[in-house]
Amino acid sequence: VQLVESGGGLVQPGGSLRLSCVASGFTFSNYDMYWYYQAPGKERKLVAVIGRAGSWANYANFAKGRFTISRDNAKNTLYLQMNYLRHEDTAVYYCSADARNWGQGTQVAVSS
């Protein structure tokens, strides 16, 4: 299993970022996929989950209305569109299929 996250960076409050996660080593389309985040000094927490075909998604309360999870099974790629970013969204973001295998994450920093 290999997961490679990208797309993070430094953004001002109210800004947007689009994270990507390229998956390999397993049959991507057979798995629900998850985005997690880990803020400095905090435990890793769920941001959003999307079904295998992309037909449903669920979000943590803080992400509802601001973040959108999506996937492209033909490209083995998971996305997280993040809008209206807040200081408290600052964290390392990870994708996962099983909450056991992780990539290196991508750092998101929201600062003015």
NUGU-542238 format. One line per 2 residues: their letters; for each residue x, y, z of N, C-alpha, C, O. Coordinates in steps of 0.2 Angstrom, whole numbers, plus 2048, in hexadecimal, padded with zeros to 3 digits. Layout:
N
A	X/Y/Z/X/Y/Z/X/Y/Z/X/Y/Z  ...;
This chain:
112
VQ	804/7FA/800/800/800/800/804/806/800/809/807/804  803/80B/7FB/807/811/7FB/802/817/7FA/7FD/816/7F6;
LV	802/81C/7FE/7FE/822/7FE/802/828/7FE/806/829/802  801/82C/7F9/805/832/7F8/801/838/7F8/7FD/839/7F3;
ES	801/83C/7FD/7FD/842/7FE/801/848/7FB/807/848/7FC  7FD/84D/7F8/800/853/7F6/7FB/858/7F6/7F5/857/7F7;
GG	7FE/85E/7F5/7F9/864/7F4/7F9/869/7FA/7F5/86E/7F9  7FC/867/7FF/7FC/86C/805/800/872/804/803/872/7FF;
GL	800/876/809/804/87C/808/801/881/80D/7FE/880/812  804/887/80C/802/88D/810/7FD/891/80D/7FE/893/807;
VQ	7F8/893/811/7F2/896/80E/7EF/89B/813/7F0/89A/819  7EC/8A1/811/7E9/8A5/815/7E3/8A3/818/7DF/89F/814;
PG	7E0/8A5/81D/7D9/8A3/81F/7D4/8A5/81A/7D5/8AB/817  7D0/8A1/819/7CB/8A2/813/7CD/89F/80D/7C9/89F/808;
GS	7D3/89D/80C/7D5/89B/806/7D4/893/805/7D0/890/809  7D6/891/7FF/7D4/88A/7FD/7DB/886/7FB/7E0/889/7F9;
LR	7DA/87F/7FC/7DF/87B/7FA/7DC/874/7F8/7D6/873/7FA  7DF/871/7F3/7DC/86A/7F1/7E2/865/7F2/7E7/865/7EF;
LS	7E0/861/7F6/7E5/85B/7F8/7E4/855/7F3/7DE/854/7F1  7E9/852/7F2/7E8/84B/7EE/7EC/846/7F1/7F1/847/7F5;
CV	7EA/840/7F0/7ED/83A/7F3/7ED/835/7ED/7E8/832/7EB  7F3/833/7EB/7F3/82D/7E6/7F5/827/7EA/7F9/826/7EE;
AS	7F1/822/7E8/7F1/81B/7EC/7F4/816/7E7/7F2/816/7E1  7F7/811/7EA/7FA/80C/7E6/7FB/806/7EA/7FB/807/7F0;
GF	7FB/800/7E7/7FD/7FA/7EB/7F6/7F6/7EE/7F7/7F1/7F1  7F1/7F9/7EC/7EA/7F6/7EE/7E5/7F8/7E9/7E6/7FD/7E5;
TF	7DF/7F5/7E9/7DA/7F6/7E4/7D6/7FC/7E7/7D1/7FB/7EB  7D8/802/7E5/7D5/808/7E7/7CE/809/7E7/7CB/80B/7EC;
SN	7CB/806/7E2/7C4/807/7E1/7C0/802/7E6/7BA/803/7E6  7C3/7FE/7E9/7C0/7F9/7EE/7BF/7FC/7F5/7BC/7F8/7F9;
YD	7C2/802/7F6/7C2/804/7FD/7BF/80B/7FD/7C0/80F/7F9  7BB/80C/803/7B9/812/805/7C0/816/807/7C5/813/809;
MY	7C0/81C/806/7C6/820/807/7C5/826/80C/7C0/829/80C  7CA/827/810/7CA/82C/815/7CF/831/815/7D5/830/813;
WY	7CD/837/817/7D2/83C/818/7D2/83D/820/7CD/83E/823  7D8/83E/823/7D9/83F/82A/7DE/846/82A/7E1/847/826;
YQ	7DD/849/830/7E2/84E/832/7E5/84D/839/7E2/84A/83D  7EB/850/839/7EE/850/840/7F1/857/841/7F6/859/83E;
AP	7EF/85A/846/7F1/861/848/7F7/860/84C/7F8/85B/850  7FB/865/84D/801/864/851/7FF/862/858/7FB/866/85C;
GK	802/85D/85B/801/85B/862/7FA/858/863/7F9/856/869  7F7/856/85E/7F0/853/85E/7F0/84C/85B/7F4/84B/857;
ER	7EB/849/85D/7EA/842/85A/7E7/843/852/7E4/848/851  7E8/83E/84F/7E6/83E/848/7DE/83D/848/7DB/838/84B;
KL	7DB/841/844/7D3/841/844/7D0/840/83D/7D4/842/838  7CA/83E/83C/7C7/83D/836/7C5/844/833/7C2/847/837;
VA	7C6/845/82D/7C3/84B/829/7BD/849/825/7B8/84C/826  7BE/843/821/7B8/842/81C/7BA/83A/81A/7BF/838/81A;
VI	7B4/837/818/7B5/831/815/7B0/831/80E/7AB/834/80E  7B2/82D/809/7AF/82C/803/7AE/825/801/7B2/821/802;
GR	7A8/823/7FF/7A7/81C/7FD/7AB/81A/7F7/7AE/81E/7F3  7AB/814/7F5/7AF/811/7F0/7AE/814/7E9/7B2/815/7E6;
AG	7A7/815/7E8/7A6/818/7E1/7A5/81F/7E1/7A4/823/7DC  7A6/822/7E7/7A6/82A/7E8/79E/82C/7E8/79D/832/7E7;
SW	79A/828/7E9/793/829/7E9/790/82C/7F0/78B/82F/7F0  794/82B/7F5/792/82E/7FC/799/831/7FF/79E/82E/7FE;
AN	798/835/804/79D/838/808/79B/83A/80E/795/83D/80F  79F/83A/813/79D/83D/81A/7A3/841/81C/7A9/840/81B;
YA	7A1/846/821/7A6/84B/823/7A6/84C/82A/7A0/84B/82D  7AB/84D/82D/7AB/850/834/7A8/856/834/7A8/85A/82F;
NF	7A5/858/83A/7A1/85E/83A/7A5/864/838/7A2/869/835  7AC/865/83A/7AF/86B/838/7B1/86B/831/7B2/871/82E;
AK	7B0/866/82D/7B1/866/826/7AB/867/822/7AB/869/81C  7A5/866/825/79F/866/821/79E/86D/81E/79F/872/822;
GR	79C/86E/818/79B/874/814/7A1/878/812/7A1/87D/80F  7A7/875/814/7AE/878/812/7B2/874/80E/7B6/876/809;
FT	7B2/86D/810/7B6/869/80C/7B2/864/808/7AC/862/80A  7B5/862/803/7B2/85D/7FE/7B7/857/7FD/7BC/858/7FA;
IS	7B5/851/7FE/7B9/84B/7FD/7B6/848/7F6/7B0/848/7F5  7BB/846/7F2/7B9/843/7EB/7BF/83E/7E9/7C4/83E/7ED;
RD	7BD/83A/7E4/7C2/835/7E2/7C2/834/7DB/7BC/835/7D8  7C7/832/7D8/7C7/830/7D1/7CA/829/7D1/7D0/828/7D1;
NA	7C6/824/7D0/7C8/81D/7D0/7CC/81B/7CA/7D1/817/7CB  7CB/81E/7C5/7D0/81D/7BF/7D7/81F/7C0/7DB/81D/7BD;
KN	7D8/824/7C4/7DE/827/7C6/7E1/825/7CD/7E6/827/7CF  7DD/820/7D0/7DF/81E/7D7/7E1/824/7DB/7E6/824/7DF;
TL	7DD/829/7DB/7DE/830/7DE/7D8/832/7E2/7D2/832/7E0  7DA/834/7E8/7D5/837/7ED/7D6/83E/7EE/7DC/840/7EE;
YL	7D1/842/7EE/7D2/84A/7EF/7CE/84C/7F5/7CA/849/7F8  7D1/852/7F7/7CD/856/7FD/7CE/85D/7FB/7D3/860/7FB;
QM	7C8/860/7F9/7C7/867/7F7/7C6/86B/7FE/7C1/869/801  7CA/86F/800/7C9/873/806/7C8/87A/805/7CD/87E/802;
NY	7C3/87D/807/7C1/884/806/7C0/887/80C/7BF/884/811  7C0/88E/80C/7BF/892/812/7C3/88F/818/7C1/88E/81E;
LR	7CA/88E/817/7CE/88C/81C/7CF/890/822/7CF/896/821  7D0/88D/827/7D0/891/82E/7D7/88F/831/7DA/88A/82F;
HE	7D9/893/836/7DF/892/839/7DF/88B/83C/7E4/887/83C  7DA/889/83F/7D9/882/842/7DA/87C/83D/7DA/876/840;
DT	7D9/87D/837/7DA/878/832/7E2/876/831/7E3/871/82D  7E6/87A/834/7ED/879/833/7EF/872/836/7EE/870/83C;
AV	7F2/86D/832/7F3/867/834/7F7/863/82E/7F7/866/829  7F9/85D/830/7FB/858/82A/7F5/854/828/7F1/851/82D;
YY	7F4/854/822/7EE/850/820/7F0/849/81C/7F5/849/818  7ED/844/81E/7EE/83D/81C/7E8/83A/818/7E3/83B/81A;
CS	7EA/836/813/7E4/832/811/7E6/82B/813/7EB/829/815  7E0/827/813/7E1/820/815/7DB/81C/813/7D6/81F/811;
AD	7DC/815/812/7D7/811/810/7D4/80D/816/7CF/80A/816  7D9/80C/81B/7D7/808/821/7DA/80A/827/7D9/806/82C;
AR	7DC/810/828/7DE/813/82E/7E4/810/831/7E5/810/837  7E7/80C/82D/7EE/808/82F/7F4/80A/82B/7F9/80B/82D;
NW	7F2/80B/824/7F8/80D/820/7F7/814/81E/7F2/817/81D  7FD/818/81F/7FD/81F/81E/802/821/819/807/81E/818;
GQ	801/826/816/806/82A/812/80A/82E/816/80A/82E/81D  80E/833/813/812/837/817/80E/83E/819/810/841/81D;
GT	808/83E/816/804/844/818/806/84A/814/80C/84A/811  802/84F/814/803/856/811/801/85B/816/7FC/85B/819;
QV	806/860/817/805/865/81C/801/86B/819/802/86D/814  7FC/86C/81D/7F8/872/81C/7F9/877/821/7F8/876/827;
AV	7FA/87D/81F/7FB/883/824/7F7/889/822/7F8/88B/81D  7F3/88B/827/7EE/890/826/7F1/896/82A/7F0/896/830;
SS	7F3/89B/827/7F6/8A1/82B/7F5/8A7/827/7F6/8A7/821  7F4/8AD/82A/7F4/8B3/827/7FB/8B6/828/7FC/8BC/825;
